[in-house]
């Protein structure tokens, strides 16, 4: 039986047949009445990178590299509060300025500070 799992099949074979598409949850009336209507609060979501000066960014990186060996683009995003494109541009600028080196591959870069930069 292609695509159908049966209880007599080995578990390993059944596990390979499981497919997951998505989840849609709707409360039934009884649960909604017992829980009540949730109070929703709108949060402030920023669509742009946080503004910071060059000195602030470099100071944060100096502090970061005092505790860590390398940084990735994603870590830089969260550390400096940047969007992906701005973080990529910042890394490119620091590489061109000779402050960072890519010790990883082109597809999986990890950046380390050049000796004498960012407190190293």
LONUDO-378116 format. One record per residue: residue in one letter; x negated, y negated, z negated of N, C-alpha, C in turn. Coordinates in nm, 4 decimals. Each point is the difference from the previous one (the first is absolute). Layout:
N
site pakol = A, n_east = X, n_north = Y, n_up = Z, ca_east = X, ca_north = Y, ca_up = Z, c_east = X, c_north = Y, c_up = Z
...
END
This chain:
120
site pakol = X, n_east = -0.0841, n_north = 0.1193, n_up = 0.0000, ca_east = 0.0841, ca_north = -0.1193, ca_up = 0.0000, c_east = -0.0872, c_north = -0.1237, c_up = 0.0000
site pakol = X, n_east = -0.0037, n_north = -0.0661, n_up = 0.1097, ca_east = -0.0834, ca_north = -0.1190, ca_up = 0.0106, c_east = 0.0693, c_north = -0.1191, c_up = -0.0660
site pakol = X, n_east = -0.0718, n_north = -0.0667, n_up = -0.0922, ca_east = 0.0521, ca_north = -0.1207, ca_up = -0.0631, c_east = 0.0910, c_north = 0.0229, c_up = -0.1188
site pakol = X, n_east = 0.0265, n_north = 0.1240, n_up = -0.0377, ca_east = 0.0857, ca_north = 0.0256, ca_up = -0.1149, c_east = -0.0758, c_north = 0.0833, c_up = -0.1025
site pakol = X, n_east = 0.0007, n_north = -0.0472, n_up = -0.1218, ca_east = -0.0651, ca_north = 0.0738, ca_up = -0.1074, c_east = 0.1029, c_north = 0.0919, c_up = -0.0649
site pakol = X, n_east = -0.0433, n_north = 0.1174, n_up = -0.0377, ca_east = 0.0869, ca_north = 0.0947, ca_up = -0.0699, c_east = -0.0640, c_north = 0.0355, c_up = -0.1333
site pakol = X, n_east = 0.0810, n_north = 0.0373, n_up = -0.0993, ca_east = -0.0547, ca_north = 0.0304, ca_up = -0.1324, c_east = -0.0993, c_north = 0.1155, c_up = -0.0011
site pakol = X, n_east = 0.0098, n_north = 0.0925, n_up = 0.0964, ca_east = -0.0920, ca_north = 0.1140, ca_up = 0.0001, c_east = -0.1351, c_north = -0.0332, c_up = 0.0630
site pakol = X, n_east = -0.0148, n_north = -0.1177, n_up = 0.0574, ca_east = -0.1288, ca_north = -0.0412, ca_up = 0.0582, c_east = -0.0992, c_north = -0.0328, c_up = -0.1113
site pakol = X, n_east = -0.1283, n_north = 0.0225, n_up = 0.0243, ca_east = -0.1000, ca_north = -0.0422, ca_up = -0.0984, c_east = 0.0053, c_north = -0.1520, c_up = -0.0188
site pakol = X, n_east = -0.0251, n_north = -0.0437, n_up = -0.1219, ca_east = 0.0076, ca_north = -0.1421, ca_up = -0.0332, c_east = -0.0913, c_north = -0.0835, c_up = 0.0893
site pakol = X, n_east = -0.1170, n_north = 0.0503, n_up = 0.0280, ca_east = -0.0962, ca_north = -0.0729, ca_up = 0.0825, c_east = 0.0580, c_north = -0.0298, c_up = 0.1381
site pakol = X, n_east = 0.0699, n_north = 0.0954, n_up = 0.0568, ca_east = 0.0601, ca_north = -0.0188, ca_up = 0.1320, c_east = 0.1182, c_north = -0.0966, c_up = -0.0075
site pakol = X, n_east = 0.0802, n_north = 0.0100, n_up = -0.1055, ca_east = 0.1144, ca_north = -0.0905, ca_up = -0.0158, c_east = -0.0461, c_north = -0.1442, c_up = -0.0166
site pakol = X, n_east = -0.1106, n_north = -0.0206, n_up = -0.0744, ca_east = -0.0500, ca_north = -0.1357, ca_up = -0.0231, c_east = -0.0358, c_north = -0.0702, c_up = 0.1297
site pakol = X, n_east = -0.0521, n_north = 0.0749, n_up = 0.0960, ca_east = -0.0370, ca_north = -0.0600, ca_up = 0.1280, c_east = 0.1214, c_north = -0.0395, c_up = 0.0829
site pakol = X, n_east = 0.1161, n_north = 0.0520, n_up = -0.0327, ca_east = 0.1205, ca_north = -0.0275, ca_up = 0.0773, c_east = 0.0768, c_north = -0.1206, c_up = -0.0523
site pakol = X, n_east = -0.0379, n_north = -0.0515, n_up = -0.1154, ca_east = 0.0713, ca_north = -0.1123, ca_up = -0.0603, c_east = -0.0353, c_north = -0.1285, c_up = 0.0735
site pakol = X, n_east = 0.0994, n_north = -0.0746, n_up = 0.0367, ca_east = -0.0179, ca_north = -0.1297, ca_up = 0.0652, c_east = 0.0768, c_north = -0.1043, c_up = -0.0799
site pakol = X, n_east = -0.0564, n_north = -0.1174, n_up = -0.0107, ca_east = 0.0593, ca_north = -0.1073, ca_up = -0.0779, c_east = 0.0120, c_north = -0.1228, c_up = 0.0879
site pakol = X, n_east = 0.1197, n_north = -0.0517, n_up = 0.0142, ca_east = 0.0226, ca_north = -0.1131, ca_up = 0.0879, c_east = 0.0175, c_north = -0.1310, c_up = -0.0757
site pakol = X, n_east = 0.0744, n_north = 0.0000, n_up = -0.1063, ca_east = 0.0233, ca_north = -0.1240, ca_up = -0.0736, c_east = 0.0985, c_north = 0.0228, c_up = -0.1124
site pakol = X, n_east = 0.0186, n_north = -0.1030, n_up = -0.0804, ca_east = 0.0896, ca_north = 0.0088, ca_up = -0.1140, c_east = 0.0973, c_north = -0.1164, c_up = 0.0051
site pakol = X, n_east = 0.1246, n_north = 0.0307, n_up = -0.0195, ca_east = 0.1024, ca_north = -0.1032, ca_up = -0.0100, c_east = 0.0818, c_north = 0.0339, c_up = -0.1237
site pakol = X, n_east = 0.0054, n_north = -0.0909, n_up = -0.0956, ca_east = 0.0665, ca_north = 0.0278, ca_up = -0.1262, c_east = 0.1206, c_north = -0.0916, c_up = -0.0157
site pakol = X, n_east = 0.1143, n_north = 0.0607, n_up = -0.0237, ca_east = 0.1212, ca_north = -0.0749, ca_up = -0.0311, c_east = 0.0575, c_north = 0.0561, c_up = -0.1284
site pakol = X, n_east = 0.0235, n_north = -0.0881, n_up = -0.0948, ca_east = 0.0574, ca_north = 0.0449, ca_up = -0.1268, c_east = 0.1453, c_north = 0.0383, c_up = 0.0211
site pakol = X, n_east = 0.0392, n_north = 0.1085, n_up = -0.0652, ca_east = 0.1431, ca_north = 0.0304, ca_up = 0.0039, c_east = 0.0716, c_north = -0.0882, c_up = -0.1025
site pakol = X, n_east = 0.1293, n_north = -0.0004, n_up = 0.0062, ca_east = 0.0807, ca_north = -0.0906, ca_up = -0.0825, c_east = -0.0255, c_north = 0.0229, c_up = -0.1493
site pakol = X, n_east = -0.0079, n_north = 0.1255, n_up = -0.0410, ca_east = -0.0185, ca_north = 0.0328, ca_up = -0.1418, c_east = -0.1330, c_north = -0.0538, c_up = -0.0526
site pakol = X, n_east = -0.1085, n_north = 0.0192, n_up = 0.0772, ca_east = -0.1315, ca_north = -0.0498, ca_up = -0.0420, c_east = -0.0006, c_north = -0.1522, c_up = -0.0035
site pakol = X, n_east = 0.0591, n_north = -0.0631, n_up = 0.1000, ca_east = 0.0036, ca_north = -0.1462, ca_up = 0.0062, c_east = 0.0738, c_north = -0.0567, c_up = -0.1211
site pakol = X, n_east = 0.1103, n_north = 0.0657, n_up = -0.0397, ca_east = 0.0762, ca_north = -0.0478, ca_up = -0.1154, c_east = -0.0775, c_north = 0.0199, c_up = -0.1299
site pakol = X, n_east = -0.0779, n_north = 0.1086, n_up = -0.0096, ca_east = -0.0751, ca_north = 0.0243, ca_up = -0.1238, c_east = -0.1236, c_north = -0.0902, c_up = -0.0102
site pakol = X, n_east = -0.0616, n_north = -0.0317, n_up = 0.1129, ca_east = -0.1207, ca_north = -0.0825, ca_up = -0.0001, c_east = 0.0347, c_north = -0.1481, c_up = 0.0090
site pakol = X, n_east = 0.1005, n_north = -0.0319, n_up = 0.0754, ca_east = 0.0367, ca_north = -0.1391, ca_up = 0.0214, c_east = -0.0711, c_north = -0.0563, c_up = 0.1217
site pakol = X, n_east = 0.0350, n_north = -0.1188, n_up = 0.0347, ca_east = -0.0618, ca_north = -0.0663, ca_up = 0.1141, c_east = -0.1336, c_north = -0.0575, c_up = -0.0428
site pakol = X, n_east = -0.1068, n_north = 0.0324, n_up = 0.0720, ca_east = -0.1312, ca_north = -0.0517, ca_up = -0.0410, c_east = -0.0108, c_north = -0.1506, c_up = 0.0235
site pakol = X, n_east = -0.0682, n_north = -0.0669, n_up = -0.0902, ca_east = -0.0280, ca_north = -0.1422, ca_up = 0.0168, c_east = -0.1258, c_north = -0.0120, c_up = 0.0842
site pakol = X, n_east = 0.0113, n_north = -0.0665, n_up = 0.1117, ca_east = -0.1135, ca_north = -0.0165, ca_up = 0.0896, c_east = -0.0581, c_north = -0.1392, c_up = -0.0171
site pakol = X, n_east = -0.1314, n_north = -0.0048, n_up = -0.0058, ca_east = -0.0696, ca_north = -0.1270, ca_up = -0.0144, c_east = -0.0912, c_north = -0.0159, c_up = 0.1202
site pakol = X, n_east = 0.0114, n_north = -0.1119, n_up = 0.0673, ca_east = -0.0841, ca_north = -0.0246, ca_up = 0.1154, c_east = -0.1371, c_north = -0.0446, c_up = -0.0484
site pakol = X, n_east = -0.1021, n_north = 0.0636, n_up = 0.0510, ca_east = -0.1358, ca_north = -0.0379, ca_up = -0.0375, c_east = -0.0581, c_north = -0.0897, c_up = 0.1060
site pakol = X, n_east = -0.0977, n_north = -0.0747, n_up = -0.0374, ca_east = -0.0669, ca_north = -0.0863, ca_up = 0.0963, c_east = -0.1056, c_north = 0.0822, c_up = 0.0710
site pakol = X, n_east = 0.0126, n_north = 0.0072, n_up = 0.1294, ca_east = -0.0943, ca_north = 0.0759, ca_up = 0.0807, c_east = -0.0731, c_north = -0.0958, c_up = 0.0903
site pakol = X, n_east = -0.1298, n_north = 0.0044, n_up = -0.0056, ca_east = -0.0813, ca_north = -0.0899, ca_up = 0.0808, c_east = -0.0360, c_north = 0.0667, c_up = 0.1313
site pakol = X, n_east = 0.0268, n_north = -0.0669, n_up = 0.1103, ca_east = -0.0302, ca_north = 0.0548, ca_up = 0.1310, c_east = -0.1398, c_north = -0.0385, c_up = 0.0469
site pakol = X, n_east = -0.0638, n_north = -0.0922, n_up = -0.0681, ca_east = -0.1308, ca_north = -0.0478, ca_up = 0.0424, c_east = -0.1057, c_north = 0.0360, c_up = -0.1032
site pakol = X, n_east = -0.1252, n_north = -0.0072, n_up = 0.0421, ca_east = -0.1109, ca_north = 0.0257, ca_up = -0.0912, c_east = -0.0060, c_north = -0.1106, c_up = -0.1042
site pakol = X, n_east = -0.0462, n_north = 0.0359, n_up = -0.1167, ca_east = -0.0179, ca_north = -0.0999, ca_up = -0.1043, c_east = -0.1124, c_north = -0.0938, c_up = 0.0413
site pakol = X, n_east = 0.0159, n_north = -0.1248, n_up = -0.0317, ca_east = -0.1038, ca_north = -0.0962, ca_up = 0.0324, c_east = -0.1079, c_north = 0.0033, c_up = -0.1075
site pakol = X, n_east = -0.1223, n_north = 0.0085, n_up = 0.0427, ca_east = -0.1116, ca_north = -0.0066, ca_up = -0.0937, c_east = -0.1196, c_north = -0.0582, c_up = 0.0750
site pakol = X, n_east = -0.0890, n_north = -0.0607, n_up = -0.0755, ca_east = -0.1165, ca_north = -0.0610, ca_up = 0.0628, c_east = -0.1057, c_north = 0.1056, c_up = 0.0288
site pakol = X, n_east = -0.0948, n_north = -0.0358, n_up = 0.0829, ca_east = -0.1106, ca_north = 0.0899, ca_up = 0.0334, c_east = -0.0761, c_north = 0.0380, c_up = -0.1256
site pakol = X, n_east = -0.0211, n_north = -0.0974, n_up = -0.0894, ca_east = -0.0737, ca_north = 0.0258, ca_up = -0.1240, c_east = 0.0753, c_north = 0.0984, c_up = -0.0899
site pakol = X, n_east = 0.1337, n_north = -0.0160, n_up = -0.0073, ca_east = 0.0796, ca_north = 0.0922, ca_up = -0.0827, c_east = -0.0082, c_north = 0.1429, c_up = 0.0551
site pakol = X, n_east = 0.0088, n_north = 0.0134, n_up = 0.1309, ca_east = -0.0079, ca_north = 0.1327, ca_up = 0.0606, c_east = -0.1363, c_north = 0.0631, c_up = -0.0256
site pakol = X, n_east = -0.1050, n_north = -0.0771, n_up = 0.0181, ca_east = -0.1342, ca_north = 0.0535, ca_up = -0.0216, c_east = -0.0234, c_north = 0.0353, c_up = -0.1465
site pakol = X, n_east = 0.0554, n_north = -0.0793, n_up = -0.0921, ca_east = -0.0143, ca_north = 0.0299, ca_up = -0.1428, c_east = 0.0733, c_north = 0.1300, c_up = -0.0350
site pakol = X, n_east = 0.1199, n_north = 0.0181, n_up = 0.0552, ca_east = 0.0732, ca_north = 0.1239, ca_up = -0.0246, c_east = -0.0766, c_north = 0.1207, c_up = 0.0545
site pakol = X, n_east = -0.0629, n_north = -0.0184, n_up = 0.1167, ca_east = -0.0779, ca_north = 0.1101, ca_up = 0.0574, c_east = -0.1247, c_north = 0.0284, c_up = -0.0838
site pakol = X, n_east = -0.0632, n_north = -0.1033, n_up = -0.0521, ca_east = -0.1158, ca_north = 0.0190, ca_up = -0.0870, c_east = 0.0407, c_north = 0.0792, c_up = -0.1238
site pakol = X, n_east = 0.1136, n_north = -0.0370, n_up = -0.0607, ca_east = 0.0504, ca_north = 0.0739, ca_up = -0.1163, c_east = 0.0330, c_north = 0.1440, c_up = 0.0376
site pakol = X, n_east = 0.0615, n_north = 0.0180, n_up = 0.1160, ca_east = 0.0385, ca_north = 0.1345, ca_up = 0.0449, c_east = -0.1230, c_north = 0.0876, c_up = 0.0207
site pakol = X, n_east = -0.1008, n_north = -0.0541, n_up = 0.0683, ca_east = -0.1192, ca_north = 0.0799, ca_up = 0.0285, c_east = -0.0866, c_north = 0.0228, c_up = -0.1242
site pakol = X, n_east = 0.0253, n_north = -0.0708, n_up = -0.1084, ca_east = -0.0727, ca_north = 0.0287, ca_up = -0.1238, c_east = 0.0487, c_north = 0.1321, c_up = -0.0617
site pakol = X, n_east = 0.1209, n_north = 0.0437, n_up = 0.0405, ca_east = 0.0569, ca_north = 0.1236, ca_up = -0.0530, c_east = 0.0151, c_north = 0.1105, c_up = 0.1046
site pakol = X, n_east = -0.0073, n_north = -0.0344, n_up = 0.1297, ca_east = 0.0252, ca_north = 0.0971, ca_up = 0.1055, c_east = -0.1125, c_north = -0.0020, c_up = 0.1025
site pakol = X, n_east = -0.0185, n_north = 0.1126, n_up = 0.0668, ca_east = -0.1060, ca_north = 0.0140, ca_up = 0.1007, c_east = 0.0403, c_north = -0.0576, c_up = 0.1351
site pakol = X, n_east = 0.1270, n_north = 0.0185, n_up = 0.0382, ca_east = 0.0445, ca_north = -0.0411, ca_up = 0.1329, c_east = 0.1436, c_north = -0.0505, c_up = -0.0061
site pakol = X, n_east = 0.0467, n_north = -0.0562, n_up = 0.1115, ca_east = 0.1369, ca_north = -0.0487, ca_up = 0.0102, c_east = 0.0561, c_north = 0.0418, c_up = 0.1352
site pakol = X, n_east = 0.1285, n_north = 0.0279, n_up = 0.0028, ca_east = 0.0687, ca_north = 0.0290, ca_up = 0.1255, c_east = 0.0900, c_north = -0.1188, c_up = 0.0331
site pakol = X, n_east = 0.0506, n_north = -0.0017, n_up = 0.1221, ca_east = 0.0892, ca_north = -0.1092, ca_up = 0.0388, c_east = 0.1226, c_north = -0.0040, c_up = -0.0897
site pakol = X, n_east = 0.0556, n_north = 0.1148, n_up = -0.0293, ca_east = 0.1202, ca_north = 0.0050, ca_up = -0.0842, c_east = -0.0286, c_north = -0.0522, c_up = -0.1412
site pakol = X, n_east = -0.1132, n_north = 0.0387, n_up = -0.0570, ca_east = -0.0359, ca_north = -0.0503, ca_up = -0.1331, c_east = -0.0170, c_north = -0.1512, c_up = 0.0030
site pakol = X, n_east = -0.0630, n_north = -0.0507, n_up = 0.1068, ca_east = -0.0194, ca_north = -0.1440, ca_up = 0.0135, c_east = 0.1344, c_north = -0.0720, c_up = 0.0067
site pakol = X, n_east = 0.0956, n_north = 0.0575, n_up = 0.0716, ca_east = 0.1323, ca_north = -0.0587, ca_up = 0.0093, c_east = 0.0595, c_north = -0.0234, c_up = -0.1381
site pakol = X, n_east = -0.0008, n_north = 0.1043, n_up = -0.0824, ca_east = 0.0602, ca_north = -0.0111, ca_up = -0.1325, c_east = -0.0833, c_north = -0.0874, c_up = -0.0928
site pakol = X, n_east = -0.1292, n_north = 0.0089, n_up = 0.0121, ca_east = -0.0890, ca_north = -0.0773, ca_up = -0.0864, c_east = 0.0171, c_north = -0.1496, c_up = 0.0219
site pakol = X, n_east = 0.0090, n_north = -0.0408, n_up = 0.1268, ca_east = 0.0081, ca_north = -0.1427, ca_up = 0.0324, c_east = 0.1411, c_north = -0.0455, c_up = 0.0343
site pakol = X, n_east = 0.0965, n_north = 0.0904, n_up = 0.0021, ca_east = 0.1374, ca_north = -0.0372, ca_up = 0.0319, c_east = 0.0168, c_north = -0.0415, c_up = 0.1449
site pakol = X, n_east = -0.0598, n_north = 0.0770, n_up = 0.0917, ca_east = 0.0027, ca_north = -0.0347, ca_up = 0.1419, c_east = 0.0889, c_north = 0.0958, c_up = 0.0774
site pakol = X, n_east = 0.0502, n_north = -0.0476, n_up = 0.1132, ca_east = 0.0666, ca_north = 0.0871, ca_up = 0.0953, c_east = -0.1072, c_north = 0.0770, c_up = 0.0756
site pakol = X, n_east = 0.0402, n_north = 0.1069, n_up = 0.0685, ca_east = -0.0948, ca_north = 0.0869, ca_up = 0.0684, c_east = -0.0854, c_north = -0.0762, c_up = 0.1013
site pakol = X, n_east = 0.0635, n_north = -0.0821, n_up = 0.0828, ca_east = -0.0747, ca_north = -0.0709, ca_up = 0.1041, c_east = -0.1002, c_north = -0.0989, c_up = -0.0588
site pakol = X, n_east = 0.0371, n_north = -0.0643, n_up = -0.1093, ca_east = -0.0897, ca_north = -0.0970, ca_up = -0.0637, c_east = -0.1165, c_north = 0.0739, c_up = -0.0660
site pakol = X, n_east = 0.0271, n_north = 0.1159, n_up = -0.0607, ca_east = -0.1066, ca_north = 0.0789, ca_up = -0.0617, c_east = -0.0990, c_north = 0.0492, c_up = 0.1058
site pakol = X, n_east = 0.0514, n_north = 0.0441, n_up = 0.1150, ca_east = -0.0874, ca_north = 0.0449, ca_up = 0.1088, c_east = -0.0871, c_north = -0.1158, c_up = 0.0474
site pakol = X, n_east = 0.0593, n_north = -0.1168, n_up = 0.0146, ca_east = -0.0756, ca_north = -0.1183, ca_up = 0.0442, c_east = -0.1057, c_north = -0.0388, c_up = -0.1033
site pakol = X, n_east = 0.0342, n_north = 0.0063, n_up = -0.1285, ca_east = -0.0958, ca_north = -0.0346, ca_up = -0.1052, c_east = -0.1177, c_north = 0.0967, c_up = 0.0019
site pakol = X, n_east = 0.0267, n_north = 0.1287, n_up = 0.0143, ca_east = -0.1076, ca_north = 0.0990, ca_up = 0.0075, c_east = -0.0890, c_north = -0.0251, c_up = 0.1216
site pakol = X, n_east = 0.0622, n_north = -0.0317, n_up = 0.1134, ca_east = -0.0772, ca_north = -0.0294, ca_up = 0.1212, c_east = -0.0914, c_north = -0.1201, c_up = -0.0225
site pakol = X, n_east = 0.0509, n_north = -0.1050, n_up = -0.0633, ca_east = -0.0806, ca_north = -0.1203, ca_up = -0.0266, c_east = -0.1174, c_north = 0.0331, c_up = -0.0917
site pakol = X, n_east = 0.0242, n_north = 0.0769, n_up = -0.1049, ca_east = -0.1076, ca_north = 0.0349, ca_up = -0.0927, c_east = -0.1034, c_north = 0.0905, c_up = 0.0657
site pakol = X, n_east = 0.0443, n_north = 0.0886, n_up = 0.0900, ca_east = -0.0956, ca_north = 0.0841, ca_up = 0.0736, c_east = -0.0857, c_north = -0.0857, c_up = 0.0922
site pakol = X, n_east = 0.0626, n_north = -0.0912, n_up = 0.0730, ca_east = -0.0742, ca_north = -0.0861, ca_up = 0.0919, c_east = -0.0947, c_north = -0.0943, c_up = -0.0740
site pakol = X, n_east = 0.0371, n_north = -0.0395, n_up = -0.1212, ca_east = -0.0854, ca_north = -0.0872, ca_up = -0.0807, c_east = -0.1123, c_north = 0.0779, c_up = -0.0685
site pakol = X, n_east = 0.0041, n_north = 0.1325, n_up = 0.0115, ca_east = -0.1049, ca_north = 0.0814, ca_up = -0.0597, c_east = 0.0180, c_north = 0.0255, c_up = -0.1483
site pakol = X, n_east = 0.1243, n_north = -0.0108, n_up = -0.0493, ca_east = 0.0267, ca_north = 0.0236, ca_up = -0.1414, c_east = 0.0421, c_north = 0.1440, c_up = -0.0288
site pakol = X, n_east = 0.0605, n_north = 0.0660, n_up = 0.0993, ca_east = 0.0472, ca_north = 0.1370, ca_up = -0.0169, c_east = -0.0508, c_north = 0.0882, c_up = 0.1135
site pakol = X, n_east = -0.0165, n_north = 0.1288, n_up = -0.0316, ca_east = -0.0353, ca_north = 0.1011, ca_up = 0.0997, c_east = 0.1065, c_north = 0.1089, c_up = -0.0012
site pakol = X, n_east = 0.0324, n_north = 0.0530, n_up = 0.1175, ca_east = 0.0915, ca_north = 0.1127, ca_up = 0.0094, c_east = -0.0818, c_north = 0.1285, c_up = -0.0106
site pakol = X, n_east = 0.0161, n_north = 0.0716, n_up = -0.1103, ca_east = -0.0718, ca_north = 0.1257, ca_up = -0.0201, c_east = 0.0847, c_north = 0.1199, c_up = 0.0409
site pakol = X, n_east = 0.1245, n_north = -0.0226, n_up = 0.0406, ca_east = 0.0869, ca_north = 0.1077, ca_up = 0.0456, c_east = 0.0000, c_north = 0.0069, c_up = 0.1512
site pakol = X, n_east = 0.1028, n_north = 0.0591, n_up = 0.0543, ca_east = 0.0139, ca_north = 0.0076, ca_up = 0.1454, c_east = 0.0859, c_north = -0.1164, c_up = 0.0483
site pakol = X, n_east = 0.0136, n_north = -0.0124, n_up = 0.1315, ca_east = 0.0854, ca_north = -0.1059, ca_up = 0.0534, c_east = 0.1458, c_north = 0.0216, c_up = -0.0375
site pakol = X, n_east = 0.0421, n_north = 0.1245, n_up = -0.0075, ca_east = 0.1392, ca_north = 0.0307, ca_up = -0.0326, c_east = 0.0258, c_north = 0.0032, c_up = -0.1515
site pakol = X, n_east = -0.1017, n_north = 0.0247, n_up = -0.0785, ca_east = 0.0144, ca_north = 0.0033, ca_up = -0.1457, c_east = -0.1128, c_north = -0.0808, c_up = -0.0633
site pakol = X, n_east = 0.0068, n_north = -0.1315, n_up = 0.0149, ca_east = -0.1092, ca_north = -0.0819, ca_up = -0.0511, c_east = 0.0035, c_north = -0.0144, c_up = -0.1522
site pakol = X, n_east = -0.1173, n_north = -0.0006, n_up = -0.0594, ca_east = -0.0170, ca_north = -0.0391, ca_up = -0.1398, c_east = -0.1107, c_north = -0.1045, c_up = 0.0005
site pakol = X, n_east = 0.0206, n_north = -0.1048, n_up = -0.0720, ca_east = -0.0908, ca_north = -0.1134, ca_up = 0.0046, c_east = -0.0784, c_north = -0.0097, c_up = -0.1299
site pakol = X, n_east = -0.1294, n_north = -0.0192, n_up = 0.0131, ca_east = -0.0889, ca_north = -0.0188, ca_up = -0.1145, c_east = -0.0673, c_north = -0.1356, c_up = 0.0153
site pakol = X, n_east = -0.0313, n_north = -0.0643, n_up = -0.1126, ca_east = -0.0661, ca_north = -0.1297, ca_up = 0.0106, c_east = -0.1470, c_north = 0.0159, c_up = 0.0395
site pakol = X, n_east = -0.0475, n_north = -0.0944, n_up = 0.0767, ca_east = -0.1414, ca_north = -0.0060, ca_up = 0.0358, c_east = -0.0759, c_north = -0.0378, c_up = -0.1273
site pakol = X, n_east = -0.1178, n_north = 0.0578, n_up = -0.0246, ca_east = -0.0770, ca_north = -0.0387, ca_up = -0.1188, c_east = -0.0184, c_north = -0.1523, c_up = -0.0056
site pakol = X, n_east = 0.0283, n_north = -0.0566, n_up = -0.1163, ca_east = -0.0111, ca_north = -0.1442, ca_up = -0.0176, c_east = 0.1323, c_north = -0.0725, c_up = 0.0186
site pakol = X, n_east = 0.1054, n_north = 0.0716, n_up = 0.0397, ca_east = 0.1322, ca_north = -0.0601, ca_up = 0.0214, c_east = 0.1005, c_north = 0.0572, c_up = -0.0998
site pakol = X, n_east = 0.0923, n_north = -0.0806, n_up = -0.0391, ca_east = 0.1067, ca_north = 0.0405, ca_up = -0.0938, c_east = -0.0581, c_north = 0.0593, c_up = -0.1283
site pakol = X, n_east = -0.1060, n_north = -0.0620, n_up = -0.0504, ca_east = -0.0584, ca_north = 0.0420, ca_up = -0.1262, c_east = -0.0797, c_north = 0.1279, c_up = 0.0054
site pakol = X, n_east = -0.0334, n_north = 0.0497, n_up = 0.1165, ca_east = -0.0769, ca_north = 0.1247, ca_up = 0.0121, c_east = -0.1455, c_north = -0.0276, c_up = 0.0186
END
